[in-house]
Amino acid sequence: MSLTFPLHRNPDPATDDAVARVLADPGFGDHFTDHMAVATWTKDGGWGADEIKPYGPFQVDPASAVLHYAQEVFEGLKAYRHDDGSVHLFRPEANARRFQASAARLMLPELPVDAFVASVTELVRAEERWVPGAAGEHSLYLRPFMFASEVFLGVRAAQTVTYSVIASPSGPYFAGGVKPVDIWVTDRWARAGVGGTGAAKCGGNYAASLIAQYEGYDHGCSQVLFIEAAGKDRVEELGGMNVFLVTGDGRLITPALTGTILDGITRNSILTVAADLGLRPEERRVTPDELFEGIADGSTVEAFSCGTAAVVTPIGAFKSGHGEWRLPEGGSAQTLAIRDAILDIQYGRAEDRYGWLRPVS
Ligand SMILES: *Cc1c(COP(=O)(O)O)cnc(C)c1O
């Protein structure tokens, strides 16, 4: 049975004035729209009870499995308004497939790709007026997620699951515009290990990375770069973003997907457009020594992080307990070109050469 997410309208939606006030300064993750998508899955009955309904709290039993064993996975994507007023999703099938892979890792059921795409599409259609204009990189951030909602304290593969999508109008992830951020390289904490859940987009990975994030704040950094935990000889990624290096001779280097790194859709899109910008992409192992020495000897000229929420953010320096490696000041030209190339496709300012956009209205 395919899920269609029929709309049951909120009888008491926000007023147009209230929506306008939010859209004038949406922030990130602070405001939520009038509706949410929901569906449930049971081991015996499969998927059903799909609808778009008024936004509101879940009833969660204290014995719900997710509260005890963290069986939860999520996604993040955005709806973009183009200058002609139309609204588009960016590669939602890629999010749908990754959601399936994340769910499979946590023994949660796989939501069919078309059901995932239907849920985000129907929610955005219902929330058209909440999609901000393109100015200032605003968008409607979408958060699909799934959790084990069965009332049972035994440890087992989920037998009852709640799926939902909520929507939040968003401005730039980092308030204050695109400026280089300093990155703390932790050799104390790990977010993932070989054979673990590092490649799954699950809430637990974020819980595990927070302590390192706060260690980074203590050193004046806003994000953390994780190094592979066991051998300490492979650069992985940030807590919620992938990482890239740009060399003076035009190579665009990012750590290969080894099972401990999240397969970012922004990462993949950047690797795809790299050649259009005259860069040669390389996915391979990057050692911490290569990272630091490349900056020290001047062969690495730029570094940046990337993800749906923050798009592409230049890195100013890497700092660790052993030193500080600062990239050339004001040298983010390639990073900004990559950033613009992705944003121009998302906002319909450049030709969608790779067929990534899905119009919803
Ligand atoms: C979501 C996420 C990313 C970025 O993925 P995108 O698909 O580009 O948004 C990178 N790393 C981690 C750990 C993530 O959770």
The ligand as an SDF file (V2000), in Angstrom:
LIG
                    3D

 15 15  0  0  0  0  0  0  0  0999 V2000
   23.7000   15.3180    8.1120 C   0  0  0  0  0  0  0  0  0  0  0  0
   25.1590   15.1560    8.3370 C   0  0  0  0  0  0  0  0  0  0  0  0
   26.1100   15.6140    7.4000 C   0  0  0  0  0  0  0  0  0  0  0  0
   25.7430   16.4100    6.1840 C   0  0  0  0  0  0  0  0  0  0  0  0
   24.9060   15.7300    5.3130 O   0  0  0  0  0  0  0  0  0  0  0  0
   24.0720   16.5500    4.1980 P   0  0  0  0  0  0  0  0  0  0  0  0
   23.3050   15.4980    3.5020 O   0  0  0  0  0  0  0  0  0  0  0  0
   25.0460   17.2350    3.3470 O   0  0  0  0  0  0  0  0  0  0  0  0
   23.2100   17.5060    4.9590 O   0  0  0  0  0  0  0  0  0  0  0  0
   27.4480   15.3480    7.6610 C   0  0  0  0  0  0  0  0  0  0  0  0
   27.8470   14.6990    8.7690 N   0  0  0  0  0  0  0  0  0  0  0  0
   26.9560   14.2610    9.6920 C   0  0  0  0  0  0  0  0  0  0  0  0
   27.4620   13.5390   10.8880 C   0  0  0  0  0  0  0  0  0  0  0  0
   25.5910   14.4800    9.5010 C   0  0  0  0  0  0  0  0  0  0  0  0
   24.7280   14.0400   10.4160 O   0  0  0  0  0  0  0  0  0  0  0  0
  1  2  1  0
  2  3  1  0
  2 14  2  0
  3  4  1  0
  3 10  2  0
  4  5  1  0
  5  6  1  0
  6  7  2  0
  6  8  1  0
  6  9  1  0
 10 11  1  0
 11 12  2  0
 12 13  1  0
 12 14  1  0
 14 15  1  0
M  END
$$$$
